[in-house]
Amino acid sequence: MSIISPPATNVELRLANEKDLPAIADLWIEMMREHEAFEPRLRITPHAVYAYHSYLMLHVRGPKSVVVVMEDGGTIIGFCCAYVCQNLPMFLPAEFGYVSDIYVCPAYQHQGVGERLMRYIRQFFKGCGVQSVQLQVYRHNPKGQAFWKKQGFENFFDRMWLDLGQADHSE
């Protein structure tokens, strides 16, 4: 028997501020723990939460970056960090949007919270004059893959991995 969570009706979206960073970093750690379960090559350092806190600080303050949160009764239940990237000088467009991280607490998933975050992010990028958005999603993350495809994203390129500690395949 599955338990259906009540709809997230009292959830509010707002810009993150510096006071929110510890709570957002804690949610990021939750997300990373989920990702470690399906991608064993992903390993975070013991001090990752502090490093991510500093990373967020740059994006809360940045002129072409944004961190937004979703709150329910004063508790942050989701967030998104995104920013405008400079493309390599030999490629167009000169800039593109990049969604660094998005996470919604499991009790609030499948209730439109992630979609609300992404509507805001799309408007932010449009306001910056950006015409396209990129992101990375793990191949073995079916929930993430489904979410991004529902948002209109499509596969663009594959990022590949070679473990140099394994046997050399070039010989």
Summary of the structure (lengths in Angstrom):
residues: 171
radius of gyration: 17.4
end to end distance: 53.8
largest distance: 60.5
contacts: 409
relative contact order: 0.15
helix: 36%
strand: 22%
